[in-house]
C-alpha cells in the first residue's frame, strides 16, 4: 500500500489539506470510487451560500437543510444519509483567501476532528499548487519540506496607565477577543524579539525590547483540536510566555487582515472577562494586581469549560 493510500486510510490523519493536483489521489483511490467526492464550486467565489450549496450537492444534503454556518456544520457531522462507515475524501478548487474562506476552513477542520473521534476518515483537499491558503500539504513531494508552527508563543498585554486594555477580535472566530499573541518564528528567536515582532505585525506599532515588561509567567495549555494541523504531528500543548506593554494612551491599531477584524479598548476587568483564553484573562488580572487592583478570588487557571 502506498504511503498516500495509507494516509487516506487512517482516520487519525483526517483533516483539511492542500494538494498540487488530483492525479495521485485519484490513482490511489482506484477501486474505492465512493470515497472520492468532487465539490464543484466556481473558482474564486467568496460567496458563503455558494460554498455551502456546493458541499450540500456533493454530499446530497436532505432538502430543507438550512444554509447558515451552524446548520452546515451540523449536517457535516451527521451524514446519516450517506454510505455508513465510509472514508470520505472531498476535493475542491482553492478559494480566494477571505473571511468566508477562514470560517469555512475552521468548520471543515472541526468536522474532520469530529469524524476522527468516530474512527472514520474525513479529508478535504483543496487544489492549491501555489499554497495561497497556508494549509499543510497532504503529502510531501520530492525535494520539499513541511514547516510547522512552533508550540512556543508570546502573549503581550497592551495597556494604558489607566489600565485600559487593547483587545483584538479573531477573523476566523467572531467573538473571540485576545491580546497580541503569536508563535516564535524560529527556535532561536529570543522571546522579547518575538513579542516586539508580534506587536508590529498585529497592531502596526514599532517598539523596542526595552519598552516591554517581561513577566516570570509561563503557561502551558492544550491546543484546540481544529488548530493542531498547524503543528508537527503529535503536538498537543503550547507553552506561552507573558509580556506587557504600557502605552501613553489608546491608539488605533493597524490590524492584520488575515488575523483580526476588529479592536476595542476596555477597562481591565471587562477586558479580562471578554478574553476567550484563560491565560489571557489571568495575565490581565496579574497586571491589575501589580497596579494595586483587587481581582476576583480564585481567578487563576482555566475554568471548568476550558479544561
Buried (B, 14 or more C-beta within 10 A) or exposed (E): EEEBBEBBBEBEBBBBBBBBEEEBBEEBBEEBEEBBBEBEBEEEBEEBEEBBBBBBEBBEBEEEBEBEBEEBBEBBBEBEEBEEEBBBBBBBBBBEBBBBBBBBBBBBBBBBBBBBEEEBBBBBBBBBEEEBBEBBBBBEEEEEEEEEBBBBBBBBBBBBEEBBBBBBBBBBBEEBBBBBBBBBEEEEBEBBBBBBBBBBBBBEBEBEEEBBEBBEBEBEBEBEBBBBBBBEEEBEEBEBBBBBBBBEEBBEBEBBEEBBBEBBBBEBBBBBEBBEBBBBBBBBBBBBEEEEEEBEEEBEEBEEEEE
